Amino acid sequence: MGDFFGDNSLILVQETKLADIRVGMMVVYRSAEGELISHKVIGREGDALRTRGVANWKADPAPVTAEMLVGTIFAVFHTSGAPEGPVYASNGSVIPTSSCKTF
């Protein structure tokens, strides 16, 4: 998603239940290798989501399950670098974030 959001963009993620996600929403999930990925939901497959990067022609090879899902993207800040630690809300709770990069 680096081409879509821009390198080093800070992506704020809202925890969301899989059942509440609709086609067209942008989600962040953790791949089997542990990498955070932000992609667009293009469909549902049983109890999982089908996703694809905005600039990709093919769907991701594996569906996104509830265990993989981090949440939905609700804000993006364009920055020259990612924070070097947690990002906190005004109530002191940690805000889940993901940094964007181009491969």
N, CA, C and O atoms as CSV, one atom per row, in Angstrom:
chain,resi,resn,atom,element,x,y,z
A,1,MET,N,N,0.813,-1.192,0.000
A,1,MET,CA,C,0.000,0.000,0.000
A,1,MET,C,C,0.858,1.258,0.000
A,1,MET,O,O,0.338,2.371,0.079
A,2,GLY,N,N,2.168,1.078,-0.089
A,2,GLY,CA,C,3.048,2.232,-0.116
A,2,GLY,C,C,2.729,3.169,-1.266
A,2,GLY,O,O,2.802,4.388,-1.112
A,3,ASP,N,N,2.373,2.612,-2.419
A,3,ASP,CA,C,2.012,3.444,-3.565
A,3,ASP,C,C,0.707,4.198,-3.318
A,3,ASP,O,O,0.508,5.285,-3.861
A,4,PHE,N,N,-0.168,3.640,-2.516
A,4,PHE,CA,C,-1.475,4.241,-2.252
A,4,PHE,C,C,-1.393,5.299,-1.157
A,4,PHE,O,O,-1.850,6.426,-1.348
A,5,PHE,N,N,-0.810,4.940,-0.003
A,5,PHE,CA,C,-0.725,5.865,1.125
A,5,PHE,C,C,0.544,6.718,1.097
A,5,PHE,O,O,0.543,7.833,1.618
A,6,GLY,N,N,1.602,6.223,0.511
A,6,GLY,CA,C,2.887,6.905,0.517
A,6,GLY,C,C,3.782,6.317,1.592
A,6,GLY,O,O,3.322,6.010,2.692
A,7,ASP,N,N,5.060,6.159,1.274
A,7,ASP,CA,C,6.012,5.598,2.233
A,7,ASP,C,C,5.996,6.389,3.536
A,7,ASP,O,O,5.854,7.612,3.532
A,8,ASN,N,N,6.141,5.685,4.634
A,8,ASN,CA,C,6.208,6.226,5.983
A,8,ASN,C,C,4.916,6.856,6.475
A,8,ASN,O,O,4.925,7.548,7.494
A,9,SER,N,N,3.807,6.636,5.783
A,9,SER,CA,C,2.536,7.120,6.304
A,9,SER,C,C,2.219,6.359,7.579
A,9,SER,O,O,2.493,5.164,7.693
A,10,LEU,N,N,1.640,7.068,8.532
A,10,LEU,CA,C,1.220,6.455,9.788
A,10,LEU,C,C,-0.254,6.119,9.658
A,10,LEU,O,O,-1.079,7.004,9.435
A,11,ILE,N,N,-0.588,4.843,9.798
A,11,ILE,CA,C,-1.957,4.371,9.607
A,11,ILE,C,C,-2.553,4.049,10.979
A,11,ILE,O,O,-2.016,3.216,11.708
A,12,LEU,N,N,-3.661,4.708,11.331
A,12,LEU,CA,C,-4.350,4.412,12.584
A,12,LEU,C,C,-5.420,3.360,12.316
A,12,LEU,O,O,-6.176,3.446,11.348
A,13,VAL,N,N,-5.461,2.375,13.188
A,13,VAL,CA,C,-6.304,1.206,12.981
A,13,VAL,C,C,-7.290,1.065,14.141
A,13,VAL,O,O,-6.910,1.157,15.309
A,14,GLN,N,N,-8.545,0.843,13.804
A,14,GLN,CA,C,-9.582,0.624,14.811
A,14,GLN,C,C,-9.883,-0.861,14.874
A,14,GLN,O,O,-10.177,-1.481,13.852
A,15,GLU,N,N,-9.811,-1.440,16.077
A,15,GLU,CA,C,-10.169,-2.852,16.220
A,15,GLU,C,C,-11.613,-3.039,15.763
A,15,GLU,O,O,-12.503,-2.279,16.144
A,16,THR,N,N,-11.824,-4.054,14.946
A,16,THR,CA,C,-13.129,-4.295,14.351
A,16,THR,C,C,-13.376,-5.793,14.283
A,16,THR,O,O,-12.459,-6.562,13.995
A,17,LYS,N,N,-14.595,-6.206,14.543
A,17,LYS,CA,C,-14.958,-7.613,14.403
A,17,LYS,C,C,-15.107,-7.933,12.923
A,17,LYS,O,O,-15.575,-7.106,12.141
A,18,LEU,N,N,-14.708,-9.128,12.552
A,18,LEU,CA,C,-14.776,-9.553,11.155
A,18,LEU,C,C,-16.196,-9.429,10.612
A,18,LEU,O,O,-16.381,-9.064,9.451
A,19,ALA,N,N,-17.190,-9.725,11.424
A,19,ALA,CA,C,-18.580,-9.673,10.981
A,19,ALA,C,C,-19.024,-8.257,10.608
A,19,ALA,O,O,-19.972,-8.095,9.838
A,20,ASP,N,N,-18.353,-7.227,11.141
A,20,ASP,CA,C,-18.731,-5.838,10.879
A,20,ASP,C,C,-18.038,-5.248,9.653
A,20,ASP,O,O,-18.299,-4.099,9.295
A,21,ILE,N,N,-17.173,-6.004,9.013
A,21,ILE,CA,C,-16.412,-5.494,7.869
A,21,ILE,C,C,-17.175,-5.752,6.579
A,21,ILE,O,O,-17.735,-6.828,6.367
A,22,ARG,N,N,-17.182,-4.733,5.720
A,22,ARG,CA,C,-17.891,-4.796,4.444
A,22,ARG,C,C,-16.913,-4.675,3.280
A,22,ARG,O,O,-15.804,-4.160,3.426
A,23,VAL,N,N,-17.348,-5.160,2.132
A,23,VAL,CA,C,-16.554,-5.039,0.906
A,23,VAL,C,C,-16.273,-3.552,0.657
A,23,VAL,O,O,-17.162,-2.711,0.790
A,24,GLY,N,N,-15.031,-3.248,0.295
A,24,GLY,CA,C,-14.613,-1.880,0.025
A,24,GLY,C,C,-13.859,-1.241,1.176
A,24,GLY,O,O,-13.168,-0.242,0.977
A,25,MET,N,N,-13.976,-1.798,2.383
A,25,MET,CA,C,-13.263,-1.245,3.529
A,25,MET,C,C,-11.785,-1.607,3.433
A,25,MET,O,O,-11.415,-2.602,2.809
A,26,MET,N,N,-10.949,-0.789,4.058
A,26,MET,CA,C,-9.511,-1.035,4.133
A,26,MET,C,C,-9.222,-1.656,5.492
A,26,MET,O,O,-9.626,-1.119,6.523
A,27,VAL,N,N,-8.519,-2.795,5.494
A,27,VAL,CA,C,-8.218,-3.488,6.744
A,27,VAL,C,C,-6.713,-3.677,6.908
A,27,VAL,O,O,-5.947,-3.609,5.947
A,28,VAL,N,N,-6.319,-3.915,8.150
A,28,VAL,CA,C,-4.943,-4.303,8.459
A,28,VAL,C,C,-5.022,-5.696,9.062
A,28,VAL,O,O,-5.832,-5.958,9.951
A,29,TYR,N,N,-4.167,-6.586,8.564
A,29,TYR,CA,C,-4.120,-7.939,9.118
A,29,TYR,C,C,-2.671,-8.389,9.220
A,29,TYR,O,O,-1.778,-7.822,8.589
A,30,ARG,N,N,-2.460,-9.417,10.025
A,30,ARG,CA,C,-1.124,-9.973,10.210
A,30,ARG,C,C,-1.020,-11.250,9.377
A,30,ARG,O,O,-1.809,-12.180,9.540
A,31,SER,N,N,-0.030,-11.275,8.480
A,31,SER,CA,C,0.166,-12.436,7.611
A,31,SER,C,C,0.691,-13.624,8.426
A,31,SER,O,O,1.038,-13.487,9.599
A,32,ALA,N,N,0.740,-14.778,7.783
A,32,ALA,CA,C,1.269,-15.981,8.446
A,32,ALA,C,C,2.718,-15.781,8.873
A,32,ALA,O,O,3.185,-16.416,9.819
A,33,GLU,N,N,3.432,-14.892,8.171
A,33,GLU,CA,C,4.837,-14.606,8.505
A,33,GLU,C,C,4.960,-13.531,9.588
A,33,GLU,O,O,6.067,-13.211,10.021
A,34,GLY,N,N,3.832,-12.977,10.024
A,34,GLY,CA,C,3.840,-11.977,11.091
A,34,GLY,C,C,3.893,-10.541,10.617
A,34,GLY,O,O,3.953,-9.628,11.441
A,35,GLU,N,N,3.874,-10.310,9.305
A,35,GLU,CA,C,3.945,-8.950,8.764
A,35,GLU,C,C,2.560,-8.296,8.781
A,35,GLU,O,O,1.560,-8.946,8.474
A,36,LEU,N,N,2.504,-7.005,9.142
A,36,LEU,CA,C,1.254,-6.257,9.071
A,36,LEU,C,C,1.023,-5.815,7.638
A,36,LEU,O,O,1.907,-5.234,7.008
A,37,ILE,N,N,-0.171,-6.093,7.124
A,37,ILE,CA,C,-0.521,-5.772,5.741
A,37,ILE,C,C,-1.811,-4.970,5.747
A,37,ILE,O,O,-2.755,-5.320,6.455
A,38,SER,N,N,-1.861,-3.896,4.964
A,38,SER,CA,C,-3.099,-3.126,4.812
A,38,SER,C,C,-3.579,-3.274,3.371
A,38,SER,O,O,-2.896,-2.872,2.429
A,39,HIS,N,N,-4.760,-3.857,3.220
A,39,HIS,CA,C,-5.333,-4.097,1.901
A,39,HIS,C,C,-6.831,-3.835,1.918
A,39,HIS,O,O,-7.440,-3.696,2.979
A,40,LYS,N,N,-7.406,-3.772,0.740
A,40,LYS,CA,C,-8.832,-3.523,0.564
A,40,LYS,C,C,-9.598,-4.844,0.535
A,40,LYS,O,O,-9.136,-5.824,-0.049
A,41,VAL,N,N,-10.771,-4.863,1.170
A,41,VAL,CA,C,-11.624,-6.053,1.165
A,41,VAL,C,C,-12.377,-6.094,-0.159
A,41,VAL,O,O,-13.056,-5.137,-0.530
A,42,ILE,N,N,-12.247,-7.222,-0.870
A,42,ILE,CA,C,-12.903,-7.373,-2.173
A,42,ILE,C,C,-14.011,-8.420,-2.150
A,42,ILE,O,O,-14.741,-8.576,-3.129
A,43,GLY,N,N,-14.137,-9.138,-1.033
A,43,GLY,CA,C,-15.185,-10.147,-0.946
A,43,GLY,C,C,-15.105,-10.928,0.347
A,43,GLY,O,O,-14.207,-10.732,1.166
A,44,ARG,N,N,-16.063,-11.813,0.507
A,44,ARG,CA,C,-16.095,-12.694,1.678
A,44,ARG,C,C,-16.020,-14.138,1.182
A,44,ARG,O,O,-16.483,-14.465,0.089
A,45,GLU,N,N,-15.432,-14.979,2.003
A,45,GLU,CA,C,-15.309,-16.405,1.684
A,45,GLU,C,C,-15.612,-17.163,2.971
A,45,GLU,O,O,-14.707,-17.431,3.761
A,46,GLY,N,N,-16.865,-17.506,3.182
A,46,GLY,CA,C,-17.262,-18.152,4.435
A,46,GLY,C,C,-17.028,-17.210,5.595
A,46,GLY,O,O,-17.552,-16.096,5.611
A,47,ASP,N,N,-16.240,-17.651,6.573
A,47,ASP,CA,C,-15.924,-16.836,7.743
A,47,ASP,C,C,-14.599,-16.100,7.573
A,47,ASP,O,O,-13.897,-15.861,8.556
A,48,ALA,N,N,-14.252,-15.741,6.351
A,48,ALA,CA,C,-12.991,-15.050,6.081
A,48,ALA,C,C,-13.218,-13.957,5.037
A,48,ALA,O,O,-14.256,-13.907,4.376
A,49,LEU,N,N,-12.216,-13.084,4.910
A,49,LEU,CA,C,-12.268,-11.989,3.950
A,49,LEU,C,C,-11.305,-12.247,2.802
A,49,LEU,O,O,-10.233,-12.819,3.001
A,50,ARG,N,N,-11.684,-11.830,1.613
A,50,ARG,CA,C,-10.771,-11.827,0.469
A,50,ARG,C,C,-10.272,-10.397,0.331
A,50,ARG,O,O,-11.064,-9.455,0.358
A,51,THR,N,N,-8.968,-10.232,0.184
A,51,THR,CA,C,-8.365,-8.906,0.117
A,51,THR,C,C,-7.434,-8.793,-1.078
A,51,THR,O,O,-7.028,-9.785,-1.683
A,52,ARG,N,N,-7.107,-7.526,-1.396
A,52,ARG,CA,C,-6.189,-7.252,-2.500
A,52,ARG,C,C,-5.601,-5.861,-2.271
A,52,ARG,O,O,-6.290,-4.950,-1.811
A,53,GLY,N,N,-4.344,-5.716,-2.592
A,53,GLY,CA,C,-3.723,-4.396,-2.560
A,53,GLY,C,C,-4.341,-3.528,-3.642
A,53,GLY,O,O,-4.722,-4.034,-4.698
A,54,VAL,N,N,-4.447,-2.236,-3.397
A,54,VAL,CA,C,-5.098,-1.326,-4.337
A,54,VAL,C,C,-4.436,-1.364,-5.716
A,54,VAL,O,O,-5.126,-1.279,-6.732
A,55,ALA,N,N,-3.126,-1.487,-5.763
A,55,ALA,CA,C,-2.412,-1.505,-7.043
A,55,ALA,C,C,-2.210,-2.918,-7.594
A,55,ALA,O,O,-1.557,-3.083,-8.624
A,56,ASN,N,N,-2.755,-3.936,-6.929
A,56,ASN,CA,C,-2.572,-5.320,-7.356
A,56,ASN,C,C,-3.715,-5.770,-8.254
A,56,ASN,O,O,-4.851,-5.322,-8.103
A,57,TRP,N,N,-3.402,-6.657,-9.187
A,57,TRP,CA,C,-4.418,-7.209,-10.076
A,57,TRP,C,C,-5.064,-8.453,-9.493
A,57,TRP,O,O,-6.225,-8.749,-9.778
A,58,LYS,N,N,-4.303,-9.193,-8.664
A,58,LYS,CA,C,-4.794,-10.458,-8.123
A,58,LYS,C,C,-5.126,-10.317,-6.643
A,58,LYS,O,O,-4.545,-9.504,-5.924
A,59,ALA,N,N,-6.081,-11.138,-6.217
A,59,ALA,CA,C,-6.420,-11.197,-4.791
A,59,ALA,C,C,-5.255,-11.807,-4.019
A,59,ALA,O,O,-4.447,-12.546,-4.582
A,60,ASP,N,N,-5.175,-11.496,-2.743
A,60,ASP,CA,C,-4.148,-12.108,-1.904
A,60,ASP,C,C,-4.349,-13.613,-1.897
A,60,ASP,O,O,-5.485,-14.081,-1.972
A,61,PRO,N,N,-3.265,-14.385,-1.808
A,61,PRO,CA,C,-3.382,-15.843,-1.932
A,61,PRO,C,C,-4.169,-16.501,-0.804
A,61,PRO,O,O,-4.824,-17.520,-1.028
A,62,ALA,N,N,-4.121,-15.947,0.390
A,62,ALA,CA,C,-4.823,-16.569,1.524
A,62,ALA,C,C,-5.919,-15.636,2.033
A,62,ALA,O,O,-5.717,-14.425,2.113
A,63,PRO,N,N,-7.080,-16.199,2.376
A,63,PRO,CA,C,-8.126,-15.364,2.957
A,63,PRO,C,C,-7.722,-14.888,4.353
A,63,PRO,O,O,-6.908,-15.521,5.024
A,64,VAL,N,N,-8.300,-13.770,4.778
A,64,VAL,CA,C,-8.021,-13.198,6.097
A,64,VAL,C,C,-9.061,-13.712,7.080
A,64,VAL,O,O,-10.260,-13.492,6.904
A,65,THR,N,N,-8.590,-14.399,8.119
A,65,THR,CA,C,-9.483,-14.931,9.143
A,65,THR,C,C,-9.561,-13.964,10.322
A,65,THR,O,O,-8.781,-13.015,10.407
A,66,ALA,N,N,-10.497,-14.205,11.221
A,66,ALA,CA,C,-10.669,-13.354,12.406
A,66,ALA,C,C,-9.397,-13.307,13.240
A,66,ALA,O,O,-9.091,-12.274,13.836
A,67,GLU,N,N,-8.646,-14.410,13.294
A,67,GLU,CA,C,-7.410,-14.457,14.078
A,67,GLU,C,C,-6.325,-13.566,13.484
A,67,GLU,O,O,-5.463,-13.073,14.211
A,68,MET,N,N,-6.359,-13.355,12.178
A,68,MET,CA,C,-5.351,-12.534,11.491
A,68,MET,C,C,-5.691,-11.049,11.535
A,68,MET,O,O,-4.797,-10.207,11.453
A,69,LEU,N,N,-6.961,-10.724,11.662
A,69,LEU,CA,C,-7.444,-9.357,11.541
A,69,LEU,C,C,-6.991,-8.487,12.704
A,69,LEU,O,O,-7.158,-8.854,13.867
A,70,VAL,N,N,-6.418,-7.337,12.385
A,70,VAL,CA,C,-6.063,-6.329,13.389
A,70,VAL,C,C,-7.198,-5.322,13.490
A,70,VAL,O,O,-7.614,-4.975,14.595
A,71,GLY,N,N,-7.707,-4.847,12.356
A,71,GLY,CA,C,-8.823,-3.904,12.362
A,71,GLY,C,C,-8.952,-3.166,11.052
A,71,GLY,O,O,-8.348,-3.539,10.046
A,72,THR,N,N,-9.762,-2.094,11.078
A,72,THR,CA,C,-9.994,-1.279,9.893
A,72,THR,C,C,-9.213,0.025,10.006
A,72,THR,O,O,-8.967,0.532,11.101
A,73,ILE,N,N,-8.833,0.552,8.854
A,73,ILE,CA,C,-8.098,1.823,8.812
A,73,ILE,C,C,-9.104,2.952,8.977
A,73,ILE,O,O,-10.098,3.015,8.254
A,74,PHE,N,N,-8.839,3.862,9.949
A,74,PHE,CA,C,-9.739,5.002,10.106
A,74,PHE,C,C,-9.034,6.338,9.962
A,74,PHE,O,O,-9.703,7.371,9.927
A,75,ALA,N,N,-7.713,6.363,9.876
A,75,ALA,CA,C,-7.005,7.619,9.639
A,75,ALA,C,C,-5.616,7.327,9.100
A,75,ALA,O,O,-5.011,6.307,9.431
A,76,VAL,N,N,-5.121,8.222,8.273
A,76,VAL,CA,C,-3.776,8.105,7.726
A,76,VAL,C,C,-3.101,9.472,7.846
A,76,VAL,O,O,-3.657,10.487,7.427
A,77,PHE,N,N,-1.901,9.486,8.422
A,77,PHE,CA,C,-1.111,10.705,8.525
A,77,PHE,C,C,0.131,10.541,7.657
A,77,PHE,O,O,0.849,9.548,7.762
A,78,HIS,N,N,0.369,11.510,6.813
A,78,HIS,CA,C,1.537,11.463,5.950
A,78,HIS,C,C,2.696,12.110,6.710
A,78,HIS,O,O,2.609,13.262,7.136
A,79,THR,N,N,3.774,11.354,6.872
A,79,THR,CA,C,4.887,11.785,7.701
A,79,THR,C,C,6.203,11.358,7.071
A,79,THR,O,O,6.222,10.516,6.173
A,80,SER,N,N,7.279,11.923,7.529
A,80,SER,CA,C,8.591,11.554,6.997
A,80,SER,C,C,9.189,10.360,7.727
A,80,SER,O,O,10.239,9.858,7.325
A,81,GLY,N,N,8.546,9.900,8.787
A,81,GLY,CA,C,9.064,8.752,9.524
A,81,GLY,C,C,8.054,8.245,10.533
A,81,GLY,O,O,7.200,8.995,11.005
A,82,ALA,N,N,8.154,6.993,10.853
A,82,ALA,CA,C,7.238,6.376,11.804
A,82,ALA,C,C,7.680,6.666,13.240
A,82,ALA,O,O,8.867,6.880,13.485
A,83,PRO,N,N,6.747,6.674,14.184
A,83,PRO,CA,C,7.131,6.876,15.580
A,83,PRO,C,C,8.005,5.728,16.074
A,83,PRO,O,O,7.888,4.601,15.593
A,84,GLU,N,N,8.866,6.013,17.020
A,84,GLU,CA,C,9.783,4.987,17.535
A,84,GLU,C,C,9.247,4.301,18.781
A,84,GLU,O,O,10.032,3.807,19.590
A,85,GLY,N,N,7.995,4.259,18.947
A,85,GLY,CA,C,7.377,3.615,20.100
A,85,GLY,C,C,5.877,3.636,19.940
A,85,GLY,O,O,5.363,3.971,18.872
A,86,PRO,N,N,5.167,3.278,21.007
A,86,PRO,CA,C,3.701,3.248,20.909
A,86,PRO,C,C,3.114,4.641,20.719
A,86,PRO,O,O,3.716,5.644,21.103
A,87,VAL,N,N,1.926,4.683,20.120
A,87,VAL,CA,C,1.149,5.912,19.972
A,87,VAL,C,C,-0.015,5.790,20.948
A,87,VAL,O,O,-0.711,4.775,20.970
A,88,TYR,N,N,-0.225,6.839,21.761
A,88,TYR,CA,C,-1.231,6.769,22.820
A,88,TYR,C,C,-2.421,7.672,22.533
A,88,TYR,O,O,-2.274,8.756,21.969
A,89,ALA,N,N,-3.600,7.209,22.929
A,89,ALA,CA,C,-4.817,8.022,22.894
A,89,ALA,C,C,-4.829,8.930,24.118
A,89,ALA,O,O,-4.015,8.766,25.028
A,90,SER,N,N,-5.747,9.880,24.138
A,90,SER,CA,C,-5.815,10.817,25.259
A,90,SER,C,C,-6.149,10.128,26.584
A,90,SER,O,O,-5.878,10.684,27.648
A,91,ASN,N,N,-6.733,8.930,26.537
A,91,ASN,CA,C,-7.036,8.202,27.768
A,91,ASN,C,C,-5.889,7.292,28.212
A,91,ASN,O,O,-6.027,6.556,29.189
A,92,GLY,N,N,-4.767,7.337,27.506
A,92,GLY,CA,C,-3.595,6.555,27.874
A,92,GLY,C,C,-3.498,5.187,27.234
A,92,GLY,O,O,-2.486,4.504,27.395
A,93,SER,N,N,-4.538,4.765,26.505
A,93,SER,CA,C,-4.476,3.450,25.867
A,93,SER,C,C,-3.646,3.533,24.585
A,93,SER,O,O,-3.586,4.575,23.933
A,94,VAL,N,N,-3.016,2.427,24.245
A,94,VAL,CA,C,-2.184,2.363,23.044
A,94,VAL,C,C,-3.083,2.276,21.817
A,94,VAL,O,O,-4.039,1.501,21.791
A,95,ILE,N,N,-2.770,3.076,20.801
A,95,ILE,CA,C,-3.505,3.059,19.537
A,95,ILE,C,C,-2.756,2.134,18.577
A,95,ILE,O,O,-1.575,2.357,18.313
A,96,PRO,N,N,-3.420,1.097,18.048
A,96,PRO,CA,C,-2.742,0.228,17.070
A,96,PRO,C,C,-2.382,1.029,15.819
A,96,PRO,O,O,-3.218,1.764,15.294
A,97,THR,N,N,-1.165,0.895,15.347
A,97,THR,CA,C,-0.711,1.605,14.150
A,97,THR,C,C,0.052,0.664,13.240
A,97,THR,O,O,0.497,-0.408,13.650
A,98,SER,N,N,0.188,1.082,12.016
A,98,SER,CA,C,0.981,0.347,11.036
A,98,SER,C,C,1.660,1.374,10.160
A,98,SER,O,O,1.038,2.374,9.803
A,99,SER,N,N,2.902,1.167,9.804
A,99,SER,CA,C,3.592,2.087,8.900
A,99,SER,C,C,3.597,1.505,7.494
A,99,SER,O,O,3.722,0.294,7.310
A,100,CYS,N,N,3.463,2.357,6.534
A,100,CYS,CA,C,3.369,1.939,5.157
A,100,CYS,C,C,4.743,1.926,4.508
A,100,CYS,O,O,5.564,2.807,4.761
A,101,LYS,N,N,4.995,0.916,3.664
A,101,LYS,CA,C,6.251,0.891,2.925
A,101,LYS,C,C,6.030,0.261,1.566
A,101,LYS,O,O,5.131,-0.561,1.387
A,102,THR,N,N,6.843,0.645,0.627
A,102,THR,CA,C,6.808,0.093,-0.718
A,102,THR,C,C,7.895,-0.954,-0.830
A,102,THR,O,O,9.017,-0.736,-0.374
A,103,PHE,N,N,7.576,-2.088,-1.431
A,103,PHE,CA,C,8.570,-3.155,-1.573
A,103,PHE,C,C,9.299,-3.017,-2.876
A,103,PHE,O,O,10.179,-3.823,-3.180
